[in-house]
Each structure stands twice: as structure tokens, then as C-alpha cells.
Amino acid sequence: MDRLVAGAPRLDSVAARASLRRRLLAWYGAHRRPLPWRRDRDSYRVWVAEVMLQQTRVETVVPRYGEFLAAFPDLTALAAASEDEVLARWSGLGYYTRARGLHRAARALASRGEREFPHELALARALPGVGEYIAAAVLSIAYGLPAAAVEANVVRVLSRLARLGLPGRLGEPHRSLADRLLARSRPGDWNQALMELGQTVCLPRAPRCTACPLADRCAAHREGAVALHPPPRPRRLPERLRLELRLVVDPRGDLLLERGAFAFLKHLWLPPVRVANDDVRASRRKRTAAAAARDDGRVAPRDPPSLLGSFRHSILHRTFDVEVRRAALTRRERERLLRERTADGVERRFFSIAELARIGRSALLAKAMQLDERLARSARGASGRRARRVVRGGAVRARARASRRARGQARR
């Protein structure tokens, strides 16, 4: 570690590191964005924000953060909520495992009579969904404890600053460098300053080195090697699957949804989905999951479903080409479906449109419903245009008849 840090310009002395801290903290004080979770240091609010910000852009999080806190203003309120309520408020952020982990952790704390995030690293790390980064970020920002928070933006900044390769399995050497650079008198501000620098200046592509307060201390910048750091990670091979999704409605207009049937989103409510093909590059495990998804949730109304159209949806390295069909059930078919036994772990229910806002639902459902609504609006517009043509045609014919009558009377 000493050799790697010593290879960077002037990072090998206490004075140099102190100077670097002063520079970055001064820059952060002048350029920090007025984000809503920075208005106070409440541990619950910091915790919620940090979980939301994992793998999600700031501009996506900002509105959802306010809505989530309005629904669950403190840890006690979150713990008392159902999982469906929590997932419903999380809709649009993706990576729903984060929301479920946050909810389970809140319930674990509430069951012990706790009303805030733990003050000790070991207790924080024992919570569901709380890894090293979340624990360090909350402890440093909310409580001022000296814990270095290392996430993707910080890794990129440190990789360029000291020309480091990719972190190893335990996060080294980046974790040790982050700990050595940590401003122990202001650990929360320091961690946020490093992340802010990575998010706004030290960008993955086209970094703004001329605006960087640490440019003259950066080994990669000095040696013209910024684009080489950090080196790219090996990427997972992309998978492509074709899905057939059915919007099944009953005579009242309620929508049939299932949870646990679709192997790739088992914890969310979805319309019946069938995997129509497996990607040729999918592993045997993925093929097994796809086969399970294919076998679950088959719905066969008497009348053939009508094709609405298609869209594309991506989750991590998987791309779904989704064909959407709409089917209407009779009252008897609805009752039969609800009596049928589903596979283990699969729930099936009809939901009104109003109820959809109160459950955890995937963007797959939202996109399918948008497609259905666009076609309905188009049909209503076409119907209106036909009606207007009929009215105009009738008016023209009426005027023609009146004109013929007037001419006949004039001849007489």
C-alpha cells in the first residue's frame, strides 16, 4: 500500500494529505449541491437517501426521496408499514431488494425498541441490507464517526489520484487509501466531498479535469492516463429474453396480477408473463429460472387475447422484448381462476386501478398499461373523428336537401 500511495504525487506525507483535505473540503463547501438529504443529519433520513442512491442517479432519487419520507417519516413508521406499501413507494427506483432490506432492517431495530440507526459499526453491519458502504456513510454523516465510505465514485477518484488498478475482493488498496485520506475531524463532509467530486467532476467519461481542485495532485492527470483509470471491469454477457405479457381484465375492469410467478421479479406484482425463449448464452441456472417462469401463471380466457404491441425493458444485463396482449374474462372465468391452485409461493389477485398505487409493481406493468392506454386514446380519437365525419356528412346532406326544396319552390 505504501508503495502505491508513494507513487502518486505528494500523497506520501502527513502534510500533503492535510493539504489535499483542505482543498477538497473548501471546494465542497463552495460547490456542494443543495440536495434534500443534506438539510439535516438525521440518521434515518441519511440512511434512506444512501440506500436509494445506490446504483441510481441523483435526479431520479430526489422526488422519490420526498415522497418516501412523506409516507414513512421515521423509522417507526417504516417498520409499521407492510412490504407492499414500502415497495409501492419505491416504484420507479428499481433494485427492489434494497427497499426490502431497508424495511427488514427497520423492523429489526423497532423490534428491539430502537428508533434510530445504530451508532456502532458492528451493530450497523448486522442489519439486513447494510454493507460496509452504507454503514460507513450513515455513521460518518449522521454521527461524525471516522469511517471511510467507499463506493463507485470514490473508487474512480482514488484510482486516478494514485493510479490504482481495480479493487481486490476486499476492496484493497482503495479502502486503505480512503482510510488514510479521511478527514477525521469532518468525516461526513469528507466522504460526501469525495462522492460529489466523482459525481460532478471526476466523471467516468469526459472528466472535467480543469475544474478539479485536486488536478495537480492527481497522478493519472499528470501522466495523461485519466482515461485508463479505473480499468474496466469484466462485463457479464448480455442476455435477451422474449416475454409474452397479458393484461387480463374482469367484467369490472379489475386487473389480474401475480406475485412470485415470474422468476426474475418474484417479489413484485405483475400481469401473467410467459418466457417465450431463452437466450442462447444463458447458463443452465438461468435456463432453469426461465423455464420456471414459463410454466407459472398461465391464463387462458375463452376469447383469444388481442395484441396491443410491444416494448423493450432492461434489468441489469438482461433485456426483455415484451409482447403485450389484452384479454377480457367473463365472471365465470374470473371465479374459476381464483379457485385454481397456484404453484408454491405464487399469489394471484385482481386489483382495481386505484389499488395499483398501493402495491409493489414493476415497470413492466407500468409500460404495458401505458401501451394499453395509448391505444385506447387512439381508438377514442378515431371514434370521435368518425362521429364528427358522420355529423358533418349529415349536415351537408341536410343543406343539400334544403337547397333542392328551395329551388323547387322557386320554380313553382
N, C-alpha and C positions, 0 to 999 in steps of 0.2 A: 504494500500500500504506500509506504514512504517513497519508494522508487517512482511509482506512478504519479503521485502528487508532486514530487520534486521535479518531475519532467515538465510540469506546467510553469508558466511564468510567475514567479514570485508568490506561489501558494505554499511554500515550504517553511515560512516563518510566522511566528505569532503576530508580528507587526503587520505583515502582508495580509493575513486573514482578517485582522481587525479593520484594516483599511478597506478591504473588499466588503465587509459587513456594513461599514458606514456608508459606502457608496450605494449599495443596493437598497438599504433601508431609506436613505434620503430620496432615491429615485421612486421607491414605492410610496413614500409619503406624498410626493408630488403627482404621481400618475395612477394611483390605485383607483379602480372603478368603484362607483358608489353602488355596490351590489347589496341587495336587501339583507342577506345573512351577515353582512359586516356592520349592521347598525347596532348590534349589541354582542355580548359574548355569552349569551345563554347557551348552556351545553346542549340542550335538546335541539334548539334551532340550528346550531353549528353541526350537530350530528346529522340531522335531516338533510341539510344542504350538502354535506360531504358525501352522503350516500347517493343523493340524486346526481351529483356532479361526476360520479364515476362513469366513464365512457359516454358521457352525454354533454353536449355543448351548452355553454352558459346561457345563451339566448333562448334555448329550449327550456332550461330549468327555471328561469326567473318567474314566468307566470304560473307554472305548476307549483313552485315553492309556496307562493302566496296562497293559492287555492288549498294546498295540503294543510298548511298551518291554520287556515280558517276553519277547516273541518276537524283538525286534531291539534289544538293549540298547545298541548303539553303532553308529556309522557303518559300521564294517567288517562287522558282522552284517547290516545293512540292504543294503549293497552286494552281499553274497554271496547274498542271497535271490533267488528267482525273482519275476517280476512277479505271477504267480498267488498266491504266498504273501503278498506285500505287499497285494494287493487283497483277499484273504480277510480279513486282519486289519483292513482299512479298512471292511469291510462294515458298514453302519449309519450311516456318517458322510456318505455321498453325495459328490457332486462328486469323482468318482474321478480326474479329471485332476490334482488336487492330489497324490494318492498316487503317480501315475505320474511326475509331475515331481520329487517328493521322492526317489523311487527312482533316477531317472536322474541327479539331481544327486549322490546318494551314490556311485553308480558312477563318475561323472566324477571326483570327488575321490579315491576309492580307487584309480582307475587311475593317478593321479599320486602315489600314496603318501601322500596326506593322510588324517588321522584326525579332523579337526575342521573346523568351519565356517571359511571364510576370515576373516582379520582386516581385510581391506581391502574398501571398498565396491565398487570396480570388479571385483574378483575374485568377490565375492559375487553381484553383478548379472549376471555372465556365466554363472552356473549355470542349468540348466533349472528353470523354475518359481519362480525367485526374483526378485520385483519389488522396487520401492523400499520398500514397507512391510515385507516380510519381512526384507530386508537391514537396514533401519534398526532394526527391533525386535530382531533377534538381536545385531547389533553393539553396541547400547546396553545391552541387558540382560545379555548374557553377558560382554562385554568392557569395558563402561563407556565406549564411544566416543560422542562427541557427535553423534548422528544422530537427528533428529526423525522419529518413526514416525506417519504419518497414515493412519488408517483411518476407517470409517464413524462409530464412536463419537466419535473425536476431531473429525471434521468437524462433527458435531452440536454438541459443546461449544463449539468455536471460532465456529461460525455464530451461536450465541446470545450468546456472550460479547461479540462485536464486531458483531453484527447484519450478518453477511455473507450474500451470496447463495450459489448453488451454486458449487462449484469449477469452474474452467475446465478445458480439455483437459489442461493441465499441472499441475492441482491448485492453481492460484493463485486468490485470495490466501491461502488457508488454509495452504499449505505454507510461505510466507514468515513468516506469523504464528506458526506452530508452531515454526519455527526461532528466531524472536526470543524466544519464551517459554521455550525449552528450558533446563532447569536443567543446565548443563554440568558441574557437579560431581557430579550424580547423574542422568545421562540415562536410565538404565534404569528407575529408580524413577519419574522424572517421566513417561515415556511410559506406564508401567503405571498411574500415578495418573490421568492423563487418560482412559485407556480404562476404568478402574474407575469413574470418575465418570460416564462416558457409559453404562456397562452397568447401574449400580445406582441412580443419582440423576437424571441428565440424560437421562431416557428419551424415546423418540420420542413416546409418548403419555402423558399424565398425569405429567409430570416432577415430581419431589419437590423443588421449589424451596426449601421451608422447611428441608430437610435439607442444602442445598448450601453448602459452605464459601465459594463464590465468588458467592453470590447478590447481594451488594451491589456487586460489580464487574461484574455482567452487564448489558449494555445492553438485551437483549431482556426480561429480567425487570423492569428499572427502567421500561421503557416499555410493559409489558403486552403484549409481542409474542412471547412464547416460542413460542406455537403456530404462528407464521408462519415459524419458522427451524428447520432449513433449509427452504427452499421445496421442494415435492415435485418429484421428477424426472419427466420424461415416461415413462409406463409403456408397455411393449410390449403390443400387443394380445394377449389370451389366445388360445391355440389349443386345440382339443378334437379328440381323435382316438379312434376306436373300434378296439380291438385284439381279435384272437382269439388266445388263447394255448392251446397244447396241452401237457398233461403226458403225454408218451409214455413208457411203460414197457415193458421187455422181459420175457421169462418169469422172469428172476431178480429182477425188481423194480428194476433199474437204470434211471436216468432219462436220456432223450436231451436233450442241451444243445448249443447252437450259440454260437459267438462270431464276431462280425463280420457277422452276417446282419441284425440289427436296426439300422437306420440311426441311431437316436438313442442307442444304447448299444453301440457297436461293440466296445468293449474288455472287455465283461463276458460271462460265460456266461449264457445264457438258454434256456428252452424255445423251440421253434419259435413264432414270433409272426408274425401277418399283420395289416397295417393294413387295416381294413375300410372306412375312409372318410377323406377329407382334410377338414380344417376349411376352411370356405368362405373364411376370411380368410387362409389360409396363402399365403405368397408362392410364386412359381414355383419357387424353390430348395427350399422346404420340400416342395412337391408332388413334386419330383423325388426327394428323400430318402425321402418316404413311399412313392413308387412302387417305389423300390429295396427298401425293407423289405418291401413287399407281395410282391415277386417272389421273395425269398430264403426258403430254409428250408421249403419246402412238404413236409409229411409226410402220406402217405395210407395209413394202415393198412387192412387188409381190412375189419375191423369198424368201423362208424361210431362216432366218439367220443361219450362220454356227457357231457352238460352238468353241470358242478359248481356253477356260479353265477357271480357277477361281483363286481368291486370297482373302486374308483376310485384312481388313483395320479397324483401330480403331480410334475413335474420343471420347476422354474423357472416359465415362463409357459405350459407345456404341461400339459394334463390328459388323462389316458388313461382311458377307460372300458373295462375289460378283462373280456371274457367268457372263462371258463376251461372247457376241455373235457379229458377224460381218455381216452386211447386205449391199448390194450394191443396189443403187437406179438407175432407169432409169432417163433420162432427164425429162420425163413427170411426174414421181413420185416426183422428186425434186421440180418442179414448183407447183405441187398440194400441197405439204407440206408447201411451203412458202405462198401460198394463204390461207391456212386454218387459221381460227381464233383460237388463243390460249387462255388459261384461263387468267383471270385478273392477271396482274403482271408477266406474263411469256413472255420471249423473246426467239426467235428461229432464228438461223442464221447458215449458212455454213461458215467454216473457212478453209483457206489453212493451210498447216503445218507451213509455215513461220509466219503466223499471230498468231499462238498459243502462241508464245513467248511474245506477246504484250497484252495479256488479263489475267484477274484473273482466274486461273484454279485450280481445286482441285487435290490433289494427287491421287484421284480415277481415274481421266482422265490419269494422267501420268502412273499409274500402268497398266491400261488397254492397253494403247498404247505400253508399254514395252512388254506386253504379246503378242500383235499382231506382233510386230517387231521380237521377238524371234522365233515365229512360221514361219514368212516369211523367216528369215535367215535359219531356219532348212529346209524349203521347197526348198530354193535356193540351199542349200548344197546337199540335196537329188537329186535334178535335175542335179546338176553338177556331182555327183557321177554316176548317171545313164548314163549321156553323156560320162563320161570317160570310163565306162564299155563298152558302145557301140563302142567307138573308139578303145579300147583295143581288143574287140572281133573282130572288123573288121580287125585290123592289124594281129591278129592271123590267121584269115581265109585267109587273103591275102598271108601270109607267107606259109600257108599250100598249097594253090593253086600253088604258085610259085615253091614249093618243088616238087609237083606232076608233074608239067610241066618239071622241070629239070630231074626228073627220067625217064619220058617218052622219052625225047630227048636222054638221055644216052643209053636207050635200042635200039633206032633206030640206 
